[in-house]
Amino acid sequence: MPEHSISAVLDAQRFTAVDAVTPTSSCTAVLRILLVTEDDPLYVRLFFSEFFALCQPEKFEICGVTIAKAFHEPLWKTARRMWRFYGPIDFAQLLVRFVRAKVRGDSIEKHARERGIARLPTHSVNAPEYVRLVKTLAPDVIVSVAAPEIFRKGILDAARLRCINIHSGRLPLYRGMMPTFWQLLRGEERATVTVHDMAEKLDAGDVLATLDVELRHRDSLDRVIRETKRAGARLMIDVLGKIADGSVNATPLDMTTARYFGFPTFTDVKAFRAKGHRLL
């Protein structure tokens, strides 16, 4: 999508700040949700396919979606990162999948457009002008799904009720990047999908709900990511329902057990494959 100002995008969709903050009698009990995610047509899109299929309009109103570049970097840098991670053979297969998805038009933006959801482009969710716009939209909850930025105080405070994130790892042990990879490498029996409150410190907010996805002795990272994305969408819908009716429970993390994992290195991938696991 070409770069436009946020106001121009909203005007083009006939969506105004007045619309955002003036409830009607038919939607006073509806939970208003702002989605923040990354442009990934392969895996994150699976989350949204499931999420939108389950998202009941009488319960939830999506007041906007922000779709950032993957890793918050140019496409060529992401391609180089993936080449180093997957290696030439798997990268070529992944590239074919990516091109097919683009040709078919499979994207999170397409899901949003089909549902009439306003797209809110920004160079940063922490930009003052973006935070001001979000406040005019008056979301009850901001939902982060693979968002490539750390949220600072301004955007965290912009939601009326809470700002929440979904993470495909058990917290606080598997904080950081690629948690499904690290759980497989470290021999976990299950990958834990976690929905938690967001805090200024990465992956450190109170846990709202979890679910487990079984891991196999010789597994595929591709399979695990796909399954955790779909299962995570169902978990997110459940959590949002509990937020709406006031029944959600928050469990503080014991940060004394916290660890942080970065993006896997070539050595990490080599050890992963030595265990009998595959990336694709």
C-alpha positions as CSV (number, residue, x, y, z in Angstrom):
1,M,0.0,0.0,0.0
2,P,1.5,3.4,-0.9
3,E,2.5,5.6,1.9
4,H,-0.1,8.1,2.9
5,S,-0.8,10.1,6.0
6,I,-3.0,8.4,8.5
7,S,-5.7,11.0,8.1
8,A,-5.8,10.5,4.3
9,V,-6.3,6.8,4.7
10,L,-9.1,7.3,7.1
11,D,-10.8,9.9,4.9
12,A,-10.5,7.5,1.9
13,Q,-12.4,4.9,3.9
14,R,-14.9,7.5,5.2
15,F,-13.8,6.7,8.7
16,T,-13.5,9.8,10.9
17,A,-12.5,10.5,14.5
18,V,-16.2,11.4,15.2
19,D,-17.2,7.9,14.1
20,A,-14.6,6.4,16.4
21,V,-15.7,8.1,19.6
22,T,-19.5,8.3,19.1
23,P,-21.1,5.0,20.1
24,T,-24.5,4.0,18.8
25,S,-27.2,2.2,20.8
26,S,-26.5,-1.0,18.9
27,C,-22.8,-1.3,19.9
28,T,-22.5,0.1,23.4
29,A,-21.5,-3.3,24.8
30,V,-19.1,-4.1,22.0
31,L,-15.4,-4.3,22.8
32,R,-13.5,-1.9,20.6
33,I,-10.2,-3.5,19.4
34,L,-7.2,-2.0,17.6
35,L,-4.9,-4.6,16.0
36,V,-1.1,-4.0,15.5
37,T,0.8,-6.7,13.6
38,E,3.4,-7.2,10.9
39,D,3.1,-7.9,7.1
40,D,3.6,-11.7,7.0
41,P,1.6,-13.6,4.3
42,L,2.9,-17.0,5.4
43,Y,2.4,-17.4,9.2
44,V,0.9,-14.4,10.9
45,R,-1.8,-14.4,8.2
46,L,-2.9,-17.8,9.5
47,F,-3.6,-16.2,12.9
48,F,-5.8,-13.6,11.3
49,S,-7.6,-16.1,9.0
50,E,-8.7,-17.9,12.2
51,F,-9.2,-14.8,14.3
52,F,-11.5,-13.0,11.8
53,A,-13.5,-16.2,11.3
54,L,-14.2,-16.4,15.0
55,C,-14.6,-12.6,15.7
56,Q,-18.3,-12.1,16.3
57,P,-19.3,-8.5,15.3
58,E,-21.9,-8.4,18.1
59,K,-19.1,-8.8,20.6
60,F,-16.1,-7.2,19.0
61,E,-15.6,-4.2,16.9
62,I,-12.2,-3.9,15.1
63,C,-11.7,-0.1,15.0
64,G,-8.4,-0.3,13.0
65,V,-5.4,-2.3,12.1
66,T,-1.7,-1.3,11.8
67,I,0.4,-3.5,9.6
68,A,4.2,-2.9,9.9
69,K,7.1,-4.2,7.9
70,A,8.4,-7.6,9.2
71,F,11.2,-7.0,11.7
72,H,10.5,-3.3,11.1
73,E,13.1,-3.3,8.3
74,P,13.2,-3.2,4.4
75,L,12.2,-6.4,2.6
76,W,15.7,-7.0,1.3
77,K,17.0,-7.1,4.9
78,T,14.3,-9.5,5.9
79,A,15.2,-11.7,2.9
80,R,18.9,-11.7,3.9
81,R,17.9,-12.6,7.4
82,M,15.8,-15.5,6.2
83,W,18.5,-16.8,3.8
84,R,21.0,-17.0,6.7
85,F,18.5,-18.8,8.9
86,Y,17.0,-21.3,6.4
87,G,19.9,-21.9,4.1
88,P,19.6,-22.0,0.2
89,I,17.2,-25.0,-0.2
90,D,14.7,-24.1,2.4
91,F,14.9,-20.4,1.6
92,A,14.0,-21.2,-2.1
93,Q,11.0,-23.2,-1.0
94,L,9.9,-20.4,1.4
95,L,10.4,-17.9,-1.4
96,V,8.1,-19.9,-3.7
97,R,5.4,-19.9,-0.9
98,F,5.9,-16.1,-0.5
99,V,5.5,-15.4,-4.2
100,R,2.4,-17.6,-4.5
101,A,0.8,-15.8,-1.5
102,K,1.5,-12.5,-3.1
103,V,0.1,-13.5,-6.5
104,R,-3.0,-14.9,-4.8
105,G,-3.3,-11.7,-2.8
106,D,-3.2,-13.6,0.5
107,S,-2.5,-10.9,3.1
108,I,-3.6,-9.5,6.4
109,E,-4.5,-6.2,4.6
110,K,-6.8,-8.2,2.3
111,H,-8.6,-9.6,5.4
112,A,-9.0,-6.1,6.8
113,R,-10.1,-4.6,3.5
114,E,-12.8,-7.2,3.0
115,R,-14.2,-6.4,6.5
116,G,-14.1,-2.7,6.0
117,I,-11.5,-2.2,8.8
118,A,-9.5,1.0,8.6
119,R,-5.8,0.5,8.0
120,L,-3.5,2.9,10.0
121,P,0.0,3.1,8.5
122,T,2.8,4.5,10.7
123,H,6.5,4.5,10.8
124,S,6.3,3.7,14.5
125,V,3.6,2.9,17.0
126,N,5.4,5.1,19.4
127,A,5.2,8.2,17.2
128,P,3.3,11.0,19.0
129,E,1.0,11.5,16.0
130,Y,0.1,7.8,15.9
131,V,-0.6,7.8,19.7
132,R,-2.8,10.8,19.3
133,L,-4.8,9.1,16.6
134,V,-5.2,5.9,18.6
135,K,-6.6,7.9,21.5
136,T,-9.2,9.5,19.2
137,L,-10.2,6.0,18.0
138,A,-10.8,5.1,21.7
139,P,-10.0,1.4,21.7
140,D,-10.8,-0.6,24.7
141,V,-8.0,-3.0,24.0
142,I,-4.9,-2.9,21.7
143,V,-3.9,-6.3,20.5
144,S,-0.3,-6.9,19.4
145,V,0.3,-9.9,17.1
146,A,4.0,-10.3,16.1
147,A,4.3,-6.5,16.2
148,P,8.0,-5.7,15.4
149,E,8.4,-2.9,18.0
150,I,8.6,-2.5,21.7
151,F,5.6,-0.5,22.8
152,R,6.4,2.5,25.0
153,K,4.3,4.2,27.6
154,G,2.4,6.4,25.3
155,I,0.8,3.7,23.2
156,L,0.5,1.3,26.2
157,D,-1.7,4.0,27.9
158,A,-3.8,4.7,24.8
159,A,-6.2,1.7,25.4
160,R,-9.0,2.2,27.8
161,L,-8.7,-1.3,29.4
162,R,-5.4,-2.9,28.4
163,C,-2.8,-3.5,25.8
164,I,-2.2,-7.2,25.2
165,N,0.2,-9.4,23.2
166,I,0.3,-13.0,22.1
167,H,3.6,-14.9,22.4
168,S,4.3,-18.4,21.2
169,G,6.4,-19.3,24.2
170,R,6.2,-19.9,28.0
171,L,6.9,-16.8,29.9
172,P,9.2,-15.5,31.3
173,L,11.5,-18.4,30.3
174,Y,11.2,-17.9,26.5
175,R,11.1,-14.2,26.2
176,G,12.4,-12.7,22.9
177,M,12.4,-13.9,19.3
178,M,11.5,-17.2,17.7
179,P,10.2,-18.9,20.8
180,T,8.9,-22.0,18.9
181,F,12.4,-22.6,17.6
182,W,14.0,-22.4,21.0
183,Q,11.4,-24.6,22.7
184,L,12.0,-27.3,20.0
185,L,15.8,-26.9,20.3
186,R,15.7,-27.2,24.1
187,G,13.7,-30.4,24.1
188,E,10.4,-29.1,25.5
189,E,7.4,-31.5,25.2
190,R,5.0,-28.6,24.5
191,A,5.1,-25.1,23.1
192,T,3.2,-22.8,25.3
193,V,1.2,-20.0,23.7
194,T,0.7,-17.1,26.1
195,V,-1.5,-14.0,26.0
196,H,-0.3,-11.4,28.4
197,D,-0.5,-7.7,29.3
198,M,2.1,-5.6,27.7
199,A,4.6,-3.6,29.7
200,E,7.5,-1.3,28.8
201,K,9.8,-4.2,29.5
202,L,9.6,-6.8,26.7
203,D,7.5,-9.9,27.5
204,A,7.1,-9.0,31.1
205,G,3.4,-8.2,31.7
206,D,0.9,-10.3,33.6
207,V,-0.2,-13.5,32.0
208,L,-3.9,-13.7,31.0
209,A,-4.1,-17.2,29.5
210,T,-2.0,-20.0,28.1
211,L,-2.5,-23.1,26.0
212,D,-0.1,-25.9,25.0
213,V,0.7,-27.3,21.6
214,E,2.3,-30.8,21.6
215,L,5.9,-31.0,20.2
216,R,7.2,-34.1,18.5
217,H,10.5,-35.9,18.9
218,R,11.4,-35.1,15.3
219,D,9.4,-32.1,14.4
220,S,9.1,-29.3,11.8
221,L,9.3,-25.7,12.8
222,D,6.9,-24.9,10.0
223,R,4.3,-27.2,11.5
224,V,4.7,-25.8,15.0
225,I,4.4,-22.2,13.9
226,R,1.3,-22.9,11.9
227,E,-0.4,-24.8,14.7
228,T,0.6,-22.2,17.3
229,K,-0.7,-19.3,15.2
230,R,-4.1,-21.0,14.7
231,A,-4.4,-22.1,18.3
232,G,-3.3,-18.6,19.4
233,A,-6.1,-17.0,17.5
234,R,-8.6,-19.1,19.4
235,L,-7.0,-18.3,22.7
236,M,-7.0,-14.6,21.9
237,I,-10.7,-14.6,21.1
238,D,-11.3,-16.4,24.4
239,V,-9.3,-13.8,26.3
240,L,-11.0,-10.9,24.6
241,G,-14.4,-12.4,25.6
242,K,-13.3,-12.5,29.2
243,I,-12.0,-8.9,29.1
244,A,-15.4,-7.9,27.7
245,D,-17.4,-9.6,30.5
246,G,-14.9,-8.6,33.2
247,S,-13.9,-12.2,34.1
248,V,-10.2,-12.2,32.9
249,N,-7.6,-13.0,35.6
250,A,-4.0,-11.7,35.4
251,T,-1.1,-13.6,36.9
252,P,2.1,-11.7,37.6
253,L,5.3,-13.2,36.2
254,D,8.2,-14.3,38.4
255,M,11.0,-12.5,36.5
256,T,13.7,-14.2,38.6
257,T,13.3,-17.1,36.1
258,A,13.4,-14.9,33.0
259,R,15.6,-15.5,30.0
260,Y,15.8,-13.8,26.7
261,F,16.5,-15.4,23.3
262,G,17.6,-13.6,20.2
263,F,17.3,-14.6,16.6
264,P,18.9,-18.0,16.1
265,T,22.4,-18.1,14.7
266,F,23.9,-20.6,12.1
267,T,25.2,-22.6,15.0
268,D,21.8,-22.8,16.6
269,V,20.2,-24.0,13.4
270,K,22.9,-26.6,13.0
271,A,22.2,-27.9,16.5
272,F,18.4,-27.8,15.7
273,R,18.8,-30.0,12.7
274,A,21.2,-32.4,14.5
275,K,18.3,-33.2,16.8
276,G,16.3,-34.4,13.8
277,H,14.1,-31.3,13.5
278,R,13.4,-29.6,10.2
279,L,12.7,-25.9,9.5
280,L,10.2,-26.7,6.7
